[in-house]
Structures are given as C-alpha cells and as structure tokens.
Amino acid sequence: MNDLKLLLILLGVIIILAVIAFNWWQERRLKNETSQRFETPKRDVLMDEFHIDTDAVLTDDDARSPDISRRTYQPLETPVVPDAYINDDSAVARAVSALQEFEDDIAKPIAEEIELPKVALAEPAAVYEEEDTSDLIAESGFTESGISGAPVATEVPARKPYQPPASQVSQPVADEPEYANVSLPETIYHPIDLTALLYLREPLSGLKLRDYFLSFADVDKAVYAYGQDLDNDWRLLTREEEMTDFKLVACSLQLADRAGSVSHQTLNRFQSGIDQIGLELAAQVEWHGSPDPLNYAQDLDQFCIDVDKLVGFHLVQGESGPFTGTKFRGLAEASGMVLGEDGGFHYESDGHRLFSLVNQDGSLFSPEILRTTVIRGVSFQLDIPRVKNCSEIFNQMVLVARQMSHGLNAILVDDNQRPIGELQIERIRQQLKVIHAQMVTRGVVPGSPCALRLFS
C-alpha cells in the first residue's frame, strides 16, 4: 500500500469523525434551546387546590376490580336445613307459635284496614308423623265413590303459557302471498348455478320483468330468468310470456363452463344487479347456492378440467394403401352413422350424439368430396361428459371401428400411431369408470342436461 492510499484512508476517517462530532454538537445545542424555551412553571394557580393522588386511585381500583380471568363458575347451591332442626319438636312448636302471633298482630289489622275478607290460617298438622287420614277425608266430603255435600274439588290445572288477546295477535297481511315449499325450476341446477329467488309483493307481467333482466344480456356466462305464474308453473321469461303475470322470479348464473370459471367482476355485477332489481321491485331476495360462489366456481372449473376427456383412436391405411371415400362412406352409414352438416359422421340415438368419426387431417367430409377423394386416416371421438352410459357407448364405438378396419384393410392405432390391442382398450374402460364415478359424486351425471350445459 503506497503513501497515497494511506493518506486517503486517513482523510476519510477524519471526515467521518468530524461529521459525527458536528451532529453531536448540533443535537446538544437543540436540547438546550428546547429546555430554555419550554421551562416548567414553578406554580400553577389553577392546580394549587386540586390534586389527584394517582397512587391512591390505582390502589383503590386494584382493590375493587377483581381479576375476571381467575373467576370460576360456581353452581347455585340449595340451602341445606340441618336434620337436628327438622327432628326437633320444640322448634316446630315455636314456628307454629310465631305464625299465630303474625296472624294476631299483623295480618288481622292489615286485613281490617284494607277491608279484605278475613282469611283464617289452617292449623298445622304433624308433618313428620304418620296419621290416619280417613277422618280428614270424611270431614272434607270426599269418598271413594264421589263427593257428598261439599264443593267440587277439581285438580289444579297445569299453568299455561301466556296467550295475548286476539286483538294483539299479529295476523298475516292478506295481500302478501305465502310461499311454502318453493322449488326451483327443473332447468336450474344447484351444482353449477348461483340462483336468486325474488318474492314479488304483487304479480307483474312478463313484459315488465324482462325489462329488468335484460341488463344481464351481455354477461359472459349463461344467465337464465324464470317466472312462476299464478298456477305455480315455471316459465322462461321470453317474448312469448310477456302477457303472463308472475308472482315469483328465479334468476340463475352459471358459474363455469368449458371456457373457465366466472370472473370476480361478472359475479359482482350479477349479485349487485339482482339486489338492485329487488330494491326497485320491493321484492325479497333469497339466494340459493354456495356461500362463497367465487371459490366454488374455481373449484367447479378444476373439476371440469379433471373429467373433461375425449376418448379417441384412429383408423389409418394399411398395406393396401389409402381407401376410397365412397367405400368409407358406405361402411360408415352401414354402421348406423350419419353425415352431419359439420363435416363429420355421427352415431346418434334419440337425437343425442354418442360418438363421431372425422377426417384425421382436419378437412371436412361432404358428399362431393367423398366421391372424388381417397382417405388416409380417420378418427373416432367420444366426448365422455356428454354421453350417458359412456362405457357401453365406448364398446359400441370399438365394435364399429373394428368392423370398418376389416372392411377397409386399415389399422386401429392410438395418438402415437401404435396399434391398439385388447389390453389398451380395457385400460380405457377402467378410466371411463373412474371419470363416471367422479361426475356422479359431484352431482353432475354424464349426459344429463346439467352436464350438457356445463360442458358446452
């Protein structure tokens, strides 16, 4: 280390020490000025004759304020009368004598003063000795068969709760309808919807109600509004129902679909919109669904991701090369499949699509194209959540695929172009059973209207 570096280090230390010393001097000077400007007064005229002993106050508070944390619950104890007092005949006699003196000295003058009828005190009986009560029964007029020559002695009735007069009992308002056992519309599903019931004070027309609920037309999730007419039938609030009067409204928001869960903004807009409509209509709003709809919607979206699976395998050309479109179409229609407007063949039952057959390269099928083209490969697809009895439908799809593979001299392969055997097919069946069980447990049965709306 040369002299220049040592000089620089020494200069830096000197500067630091100088700054510290200057700060200390400034702080001390500030304290002195403060103490001089704010000097404590030696005498306060207002406080000369008023003094608070803080020590005494604190001591007194501590003595009078018990430690609540140390309190323990003590049950109320019933006073115990000593056995010696109960068995003492002289004590009983003294009590009787005192009771008689009360009657002579206090009870009688009071009764005379307020002009009340004289009430004679009964002679005390020997309480703790067994006596023959037959004479007492005879004197009172009670017999085994009934009562003779004496007023009827009735059993003391049990005390009844207080019943207010009929004029004070609040009666239900005649113009307020009663809603007992209200059920939601069949097309509103508790597992996927957040629903609000609006109890109207008076029936309103569908035209007026539609004006309120059209504000949800641009919401990015499905919103459904229903009205219950005077016959208790639920009707969708469409233009056809504008002249119908409704006494109850149900409005639901779908919390998730294949596009994802409902957003925080959309949920807030729906809830605040319903509350605003309730205020404008003077209607009582009753919510049905999860108490935390946003978290429930996110959980529902994760459920959709877990079970939304598409079973697929492919028929590709074999040793004989590509197959013609006319032969392919003939085999597909012979298996019960129909060419749809979307360019694919579909196997349907009662109007419901069960599985599809599409071109592997993505191009659409049409009658004109099938007459003039050759095909190198096609794909079978089964949308699991949208199909009832997916295991049985999968077996039917495998059967159709094998029949067409024989007719076209094609090979059945998976997504990795590996041939599919019975072992791979059995594994797919097991996966279908697991997914089916998950959906049923969630309350969304595969192929049901609820599932069709959720996985749309």
C-alpha positions as CSV (number, residue, x, y, z in Angstrom):
1,M,0.0,0.0,0.0
2,N,1.6,3.3,-1.1
3,D,1.5,6.6,0.7
4,L,-1.3,8.0,-1.4
5,K,-3.7,5.3,-0.3
6,L,-2.8,5.7,3.4
7,L,-3.4,9.4,3.1
8,L,-6.8,9.0,1.5
9,I,-7.8,6.5,4.2
10,L,-6.7,8.8,6.9
11,L,-8.5,11.7,5.3
12,G,-11.8,9.7,5.1
13,V,-11.6,8.7,8.8
14,I,-11.0,12.4,9.8
15,I,-14.1,13.4,7.7
16,I,-16.3,10.8,9.3
17,L,-15.2,11.8,12.8
18,A,-15.8,15.4,12.0
19,V,-19.4,14.6,10.8
20,I,-20.1,12.6,14.0
21,A,-18.8,15.4,16.2
22,F,-20.8,18.1,14.4
23,N,-24.0,16.1,14.7
24,W,-23.4,15.6,18.4
25,W,-22.8,19.3,18.9
26,Q,-26.0,20.2,17.0
27,E,-28.1,17.7,19.0
28,R,-26.9,19.1,22.3
29,R,-27.4,22.7,21.3
30,L,-31.0,21.8,20.2
31,K,-31.7,20.2,23.6
32,N,-30.5,23.2,25.5
33,E,-32.6,25.6,23.5
34,T,-35.7,23.4,23.9
35,S,-35.3,23.3,27.7
36,Q,-34.9,27.1,27.9
37,R,-38.0,27.8,25.8
38,F,-40.3,25.3,27.5
39,E,-39.3,25.7,31.1
40,T,-41.7,24.0,33.6
41,P,-43.8,26.6,35.6
42,K,-42.9,26.7,39.2
43,R,-46.6,27.4,40.3
44,D,-49.9,26.8,38.7
45,V,-52.7,28.8,40.3
46,L,-55.5,26.6,38.9
47,M,-54.0,23.4,40.2
48,D,-53.0,24.6,43.7
49,E,-56.2,23.5,45.4
50,F,-56.8,20.5,43.1
51,H,-54.6,17.4,43.5
52,I,-55.0,13.9,42.4
53,D,-53.3,11.1,44.2
54,T,-52.5,8.7,41.4
55,D,-51.1,6.1,43.8
56,A,-54.3,6.1,45.8
57,V,-56.5,5.8,42.7
58,L,-54.6,2.9,41.3
59,T,-54.6,1.2,44.6
60,D,-58.3,1.7,45.0
61,D,-59.1,0.4,41.5
62,D,-57.0,-2.6,42.0
63,A,-58.7,-3.4,45.3
64,R,-62.2,-3.0,43.8
65,S,-61.6,-4.7,40.4
66,P,-61.4,-8.4,40.7
67,D,-59.4,-10.4,38.2
68,I,-62.1,-11.7,35.9
69,S,-59.7,-14.2,34.3
70,R,-59.4,-16.0,37.6
71,R,-63.2,-16.4,38.1
72,T,-64.6,-19.9,38.1
73,Y,-68.2,-20.9,37.6
74,Q,-69.9,-21.8,40.8
75,P,-73.3,-23.6,40.6
76,L,-76.1,-22.2,42.6
77,E,-76.4,-24.2,45.8
78,T,-79.7,-25.0,47.5
79,P,-79.8,-24.1,51.2
80,V,-79.5,-27.2,53.4
81,V,-81.7,-27.4,56.6
82,P,-80.0,-29.4,59.4
83,D,-81.5,-32.7,60.3
84,A,-81.5,-31.7,64.0
85,Y,-83.8,-28.8,63.3
86,I,-86.3,-30.9,61.3
87,N,-86.5,-33.6,64.1
88,D,-86.8,-31.0,66.9
89,D,-90.5,-30.9,68.1
90,S,-89.9,-27.8,70.2
91,A,-88.6,-26.0,67.1
92,V,-91.8,-26.9,65.2
93,A,-93.9,-25.6,68.1
94,R,-92.0,-22.3,68.2
95,A,-92.6,-21.9,64.5
96,V,-96.3,-22.5,64.9
97,S,-96.5,-20.0,67.8
98,A,-94.7,-17.4,65.7
99,L,-97.1,-17.9,62.8
100,Q,-100.0,-17.4,65.2
101,E,-98.6,-14.2,66.5
102,F,-98.2,-12.9,62.9
103,E,-101.9,-13.6,62.4
104,D,-103.0,-11.7,65.6
105,D,-100.6,-8.8,65.4
106,I,-100.1,-8.1,61.7
107,A,-102.4,-10.0,59.4
108,K,-105.6,-9.1,61.1
109,P,-105.0,-5.3,61.4
110,I,-103.9,-5.1,57.8
111,A,-106.9,-7.0,56.6
112,E,-109.3,-4.8,58.6
113,E,-107.6,-1.6,57.3
114,I,-108.0,-2.6,53.6
115,E,-111.3,-4.2,54.1
116,L,-110.3,-7.6,52.8
117,P,-112.1,-10.7,53.9
118,K,-110.6,-12.5,56.8
119,V,-108.5,-15.5,55.9
120,A,-108.1,-18.0,58.7
121,L,-104.8,-19.8,58.8
122,A,-105.1,-23.5,58.9
123,E,-104.0,-25.4,61.9
124,P,-100.7,-27.0,61.3
125,A,-100.7,-30.8,61.3
126,A,-97.9,-33.0,62.5
127,V,-95.9,-33.0,59.4
128,Y,-93.4,-35.7,60.1
129,E,-95.7,-38.2,61.8
130,E,-97.9,-40.7,60.0
131,E,-101.6,-40.3,60.9
132,D,-104.8,-41.9,59.9
133,T,-106.3,-39.7,57.2
134,S,-109.7,-41.4,57.0
135,D,-111.3,-38.9,59.3
136,L,-109.9,-36.0,57.4
137,I,-111.3,-37.4,54.1
138,A,-114.7,-38.0,55.6
139,E,-114.9,-34.4,57.0
140,S,-113.9,-32.9,53.7
141,G,-116.7,-34.6,51.9
142,F,-114.6,-36.8,49.6
143,T,-115.4,-40.5,49.4
144,E,-114.2,-43.3,47.2
145,S,-117.2,-43.2,45.0
146,G,-117.5,-39.4,44.7
147,I,-118.3,-36.2,46.7
148,S,-121.3,-35.6,49.0
149,G,-122.4,-32.3,50.5
150,A,-119.2,-30.4,49.7
151,P,-118.0,-28.2,46.9
152,V,-116.4,-30.0,44.0
153,A,-112.6,-30.2,44.4
154,T,-111.0,-30.1,41.0
155,E,-107.5,-30.9,40.1
156,V,-105.3,-27.9,39.8
157,P,-104.6,-27.4,36.1
158,A,-101.1,-27.0,34.8
159,R,-100.0,-23.5,34.1
160,K,-100.4,-22.5,30.5
161,P,-98.2,-20.0,28.7
162,Y,-99.4,-16.5,28.3
163,Q,-101.7,-16.1,25.4
164,P,-102.2,-12.4,24.2
165,P,-105.7,-11.3,23.4
166,A,-106.9,-11.9,19.9
167,S,-106.7,-8.2,19.1
168,Q,-103.0,-8.1,19.9
169,V,-102.1,-11.2,17.8
170,S,-100.5,-10.1,14.5
171,Q,-102.4,-11.6,11.6
172,P,-100.7,-12.2,8.2
173,V,-101.3,-9.5,5.7
174,A,-103.9,-10.6,3.2
175,D,-102.2,-9.1,0.2
176,E,-98.8,-10.8,0.9
177,P,-98.6,-14.2,-0.8
178,E,-97.4,-17.2,1.1
179,Y,-94.6,-19.2,-0.5
180,A,-94.3,-22.6,1.1
181,N,-92.0,-25.3,-0.2
182,V,-90.9,-23.3,-3.3
183,S,-88.9,-25.5,-5.7
184,L,-86.6,-24.1,-8.3
185,P,-87.2,-24.7,-12.0
186,E,-86.1,-28.0,-13.3
187,T,-83.6,-26.5,-15.7
188,I,-81.7,-24.7,-12.8
189,Y,-79.1,-26.9,-11.4
190,H,-77.7,-26.4,-7.9
191,P,-74.2,-28.0,-8.7
192,I,-73.4,-25.4,-11.4
193,D,-75.7,-22.4,-10.8
194,L,-76.0,-19.5,-8.4
195,T,-79.7,-18.7,-8.1
196,A,-81.7,-15.8,-6.7
197,L,-85.4,-16.1,-5.8
198,L,-87.3,-12.8,-5.9
199,Y,-90.6,-12.8,-3.9
200,L,-92.7,-10.1,-5.5
201,R,-95.2,-8.1,-3.5
202,E,-97.7,-8.3,-6.3
203,P,-97.9,-10.1,-9.6
204,L,-96.1,-8.5,-12.5
205,S,-96.3,-9.1,-16.2
206,G,-93.5,-10.8,-18.2
207,L,-93.0,-7.7,-20.3
208,K,-92.1,-5.6,-17.2
209,L,-89.9,-8.3,-15.7
210,R,-88.0,-8.7,-19.0
211,D,-87.1,-5.1,-18.9
212,Y,-85.2,-5.6,-15.6
213,F,-83.4,-8.8,-16.5
214,L,-82.3,-7.8,-20.0
215,S,-79.4,-5.9,-18.3
216,F,-77.7,-9.3,-18.0
217,A,-77.8,-10.0,-21.7
218,D,-74.1,-9.1,-22.3
219,V,-72.7,-11.2,-19.3
220,D,-70.1,-13.6,-20.5
221,K,-71.7,-16.6,-18.6
222,A,-75.1,-18.1,-19.1
223,V,-77.9,-16.3,-17.2
224,Y,-81.5,-17.7,-17.1
225,A,-84.6,-15.9,-15.8
226,Y,-87.8,-17.7,-15.0
227,G,-91.1,-16.6,-13.7
228,Q,-93.7,-18.6,-11.7
229,D,-97.2,-17.8,-12.9
230,L,-100.4,-17.8,-10.8
231,D,-100.7,-21.6,-11.4
232,N,-97.3,-22.2,-9.8
233,D,-95.8,-23.2,-13.2
234,W,-92.2,-22.0,-14.0
235,R,-91.8,-20.3,-17.4
236,L,-88.8,-18.9,-19.1
237,L,-89.1,-15.1,-19.4
238,T,-89.2,-14.9,-23.2
239,R,-91.2,-12.7,-25.6
240,E,-94.0,-15.3,-25.7
241,E,-94.6,-14.8,-22.0
242,E,-94.8,-11.0,-21.9
243,M,-98.5,-11.0,-21.3
244,T,-98.3,-13.6,-18.5
245,D,-98.5,-12.5,-14.8
246,F,-95.8,-13.8,-12.5
247,K,-95.7,-13.8,-8.7
248,L,-92.1,-15.2,-8.2
249,V,-88.9,-14.9,-10.2
250,A,-85.8,-17.1,-10.3
251,C,-82.6,-15.9,-11.9
252,S,-79.5,-18.0,-12.2
253,L,-75.9,-17.5,-13.2
254,Q,-73.8,-20.5,-14.5
255,L,-70.6,-20.4,-12.5
256,A,-68.4,-22.3,-15.0
257,D,-68.2,-23.8,-18.5
258,R,-65.5,-25.1,-20.8
259,A,-64.3,-21.5,-21.2
260,G,-63.4,-21.3,-17.5
261,S,-65.0,-20.1,-14.2
262,V,-66.9,-16.9,-13.7
263,S,-64.8,-13.9,-13.1
264,H,-64.9,-11.7,-10.0
265,Q,-66.3,-8.8,-11.9
266,T,-69.1,-10.8,-13.5
267,L,-70.1,-12.3,-10.2
268,N,-70.2,-8.9,-8.5
269,R,-72.2,-7.4,-11.4
270,F,-74.8,-10.2,-11.2
271,Q,-75.2,-10.1,-7.4
272,S,-75.4,-6.3,-7.3
273,G,-77.8,-6.3,-10.3
274,I,-80.1,-8.7,-8.5
275,D,-80.0,-6.7,-5.3
276,Q,-80.9,-3.5,-7.3
277,I,-83.8,-5.2,-9.0
278,G,-85.0,-6.4,-5.7
279,L,-85.0,-2.9,-4.3
280,E,-86.8,-1.4,-7.3
281,L,-89.5,-4.1,-7.2
282,A,-89.7,-4.1,-3.4
283,A,-89.1,-7.8,-3.5
284,Q,-87.5,-10.1,-1.0
285,V,-84.3,-11.7,-2.4
286,E,-83.3,-15.2,-1.4
287,W,-80.0,-16.7,-2.6
288,H,-79.5,-20.4,-3.4
289,G,-76.1,-21.8,-3.9
290,S,-72.6,-21.8,-2.3
291,P,-72.0,-19.1,0.4
292,D,-68.7,-18.4,-1.4
293,P,-69.6,-18.6,-5.1
294,L,-66.3,-17.3,-6.4
295,N,-64.2,-20.1,-4.8
296,Y,-66.9,-22.6,-5.6
297,A,-66.7,-21.6,-9.3
298,Q,-63.0,-22.0,-9.3
299,D,-63.3,-25.5,-7.8
300,L,-66.0,-26.3,-10.3
301,D,-63.7,-25.3,-13.1
302,Q,-60.9,-27.5,-11.8
303,F,-63.5,-30.4,-11.7
304,C,-64.3,-29.7,-15.4
305,I,-60.6,-29.9,-16.3
306,D,-60.2,-33.2,-14.5
307,V,-63.1,-35.0,-16.1
308,D,-63.4,-33.3,-19.5
309,K,-61.8,-36.0,-21.5
310,L,-62.1,-37.1,-25.1
311,V,-61.6,-40.7,-26.0
312,G,-60.1,-41.1,-29.4
313,F,-58.3,-43.6,-31.6
314,H,-57.7,-43.7,-35.4
315,L,-58.1,-45.9,-38.5
316,V,-55.1,-45.5,-40.8
317,Q,-54.3,-47.0,-44.1
318,G,-52.8,-50.5,-44.1
319,E,-50.7,-52.4,-46.6
320,S,-53.3,-51.8,-49.3
321,G,-52.9,-48.1,-49.1
322,P,-55.5,-45.3,-48.8
323,F,-59.2,-46.2,-49.1
324,T,-61.7,-44.5,-51.3
325,G,-64.3,-42.1,-50.0
326,T,-67.2,-44.0,-51.4
327,K,-66.3,-47.2,-49.7
328,F,-65.6,-45.4,-46.5
329,R,-69.0,-43.7,-46.6
330,G,-70.8,-46.9,-47.4
331,L,-69.2,-48.7,-44.3
332,A,-69.9,-45.7,-42.0
333,E,-73.6,-45.5,-43.0
334,A,-74.0,-49.3,-42.8
335,S,-72.7,-49.0,-39.1
336,G,-75.5,-46.5,-38.3
337,M,-73.6,-43.3,-38.7
338,V,-74.9,-40.2,-40.5
339,L,-73.0,-37.4,-42.2
340,G,-73.7,-34.1,-40.4
341,E,-73.6,-30.5,-41.5
342,D,-70.3,-30.0,-39.6
343,G,-68.5,-32.4,-42.0
344,G,-68.3,-35.4,-39.7
345,F,-70.1,-38.7,-39.3
346,H,-72.1,-39.1,-36.1
347,Y,-73.6,-42.0,-34.3
348,E,-76.8,-40.7,-32.7
349,S,-79.6,-42.1,-30.5
350,D,-82.9,-40.2,-29.8
351,G,-81.3,-37.0,-31.1
352,H,-78.2,-37.2,-28.9
353,R,-74.8,-37.5,-30.4
354,L,-72.9,-40.5,-28.9
355,F,-69.6,-40.6,-30.8
356,S,-68.2,-39.1,-34.1
357,L,-66.0,-40.0,-37.0
358,V,-63.9,-37.2,-38.6
359,N,-61.2,-36.8,-41.1
360,Q,-57.7,-37.2,-39.5
361,D,-56.2,-34.4,-41.5
362,G,-58.9,-31.9,-40.3
363,S,-60.7,-31.5,-43.7
364,L,-64.5,-31.8,-43.7
365,F,-66.4,-34.6,-45.4
366,S,-69.1,-33.8,-47.9
367,P,-70.9,-36.0,-50.5
368,E,-69.0,-34.3,-53.3
369,I,-65.6,-34.8,-51.7
370,L,-66.2,-38.4,-50.7
371,R,-67.0,-39.3,-54.4
372,T,-63.7,-38.0,-55.7
373,T,-61.1,-38.4,-53.0
374,V,-59.1,-41.0,-51.2
375,I,-58.7,-41.1,-47.4
376,R,-55.5,-42.0,-45.5
377,G,-56.9,-41.9,-41.9
378,V,-60.0,-41.1,-39.8
379,S,-60.5,-40.6,-36.1
380,F,-63.2,-41.9,-33.7
381,Q,-64.1,-39.5,-30.9
382,L,-66.2,-39.9,-27.7
383,D,-66.9,-36.9,-25.6
384,I,-67.2,-38.5,-22.1
385,P,-69.0,-35.9,-20.0
386,R,-71.8,-35.5,-22.7
387,V,-72.6,-39.2,-23.0
388,K,-74.8,-41.4,-20.9
389,N,-73.5,-44.9,-20.1
390,C,-70.2,-44.0,-21.6
391,S,-68.8,-47.5,-21.1
392,E,-71.5,-49.0,-23.2
393,I,-71.1,-46.4,-25.9
394,F,-67.4,-46.9,-25.9
395,N,-67.9,-50.6,-26.5
396,Q,-70.2,-49.8,-29.4
397,M,-67.6,-47.4,-30.9
398,V,-64.9,-50.1,-30.6
399,L,-67.2,-52.5,-32.4
400,V,-67.9,-50.1,-35.3
401,A,-64.1,-49.3,-35.6
402,R,-63.1,-53.0,-35.8
403,Q,-65.8,-53.7,-38.4
404,M,-64.6,-50.7,-40.6
405,S,-60.9,-51.7,-40.1
406,H,-61.7,-55.1,-41.6
407,G,-63.7,-53.6,-44.4
408,L,-61.0,-51.0,-45.3
409,N,-58.0,-53.1,-44.6
410,A,-57.0,-50.4,-42.1
411,I,-55.2,-50.5,-38.8
412,L,-56.5,-49.3,-35.4
413,V,-53.9,-47.1,-33.7
414,D,-53.6,-44.6,-30.8
415,D,-52.4,-41.0,-30.9
416,N,-48.8,-42.2,-31.1
417,Q,-49.6,-44.4,-34.1
418,R,-49.2,-47.5,-32.1
419,P,-51.6,-50.4,-32.8
420,I,-54.3,-50.8,-30.2
421,G,-55.0,-54.2,-28.7
422,E,-57.4,-55.6,-26.1
423,L,-55.2,-54.6,-23.2
424,Q,-55.2,-50.9,-24.2
425,I,-59.0,-51.0,-24.7
426,E,-59.5,-52.4,-21.2
427,R,-57.4,-49.7,-19.7
428,I,-59.6,-47.1,-21.4
429,R,-62.7,-48.8,-19.9
430,Q,-61.3,-48.5,-16.4
431,Q,-60.6,-44.8,-16.9
432,L,-64.1,-44.3,-18.1
433,K,-65.5,-45.9,-14.9
434,V,-63.3,-43.6,-12.7
435,I,-64.5,-40.4,-14.6
436,H,-68.1,-41.5,-14.4
437,A,-67.8,-42.1,-10.6
438,Q,-66.2,-38.6,-10.1
439,M,-69.0,-36.9,-12.0
440,V,-71.8,-38.8,-10.2
441,T,-70.2,-37.9,-6.9
442,R,-70.2,-34.2,-7.9
443,G,-73.9,-34.3,-8.8
444,V,-73.2,-33.9,-12.5
445,V,-74.3,-37.1,-14.1
446,P,-72.7,-37.7,-17.6
447,G,-75.0,-37.0,-20.4
448,S,-77.6,-35.3,-18.2
449,P,-79.0,-31.8,-19.1
450,C,-76.8,-30.4,-16.3
451,A,-73.7,-32.0,-17.8
452,L,-74.6,-30.9,-21.3
453,R,-74.9,-27.3,-20.1
454,L,-71.7,-27.4,-18.0
455,F,-69.6,-29.0,-20.8
456,S,-70.9,-26.8,-23.7
